[in-house]
């Protein structure tokens, strides 16, 4: 399983890092913000490449899982 290459521009990263107020900025805050940015980029890439699902598909899958779970564990 390969992880898709993310297309995150350096300008977006710099803008994100500059957005935090200086007095509250820590290394961990910046790492967390980059982690969130990468997660969003992966989600957008998934949707663009047809790896997402509609709310209706999600609800149907959730209901099927609930039914299987209910039959197995009462």
Steps between C-alpha positions, in 0.01 A plus 500: 500500500657828396430835656409763240738794460347808654496824307548752780664822392775649717308827502207330675731362767666838557160672519378242751806544720475880488129488589559392861544776757867518603440475875309172468710336230691187598669234296218262589237751382675527165538123466130455578401767245714334233347162588149645455597667171637172365184317610281750320714473186469121510122527537473736205720266294279204596185683391655612172606143421167337585606350833229679697140413574177692518311547824237255375768235430648557845162466671424178310838352594458608862155342520630173351785490753256571783271219385792252480621607842149470649457148362841392629489650846129535563 
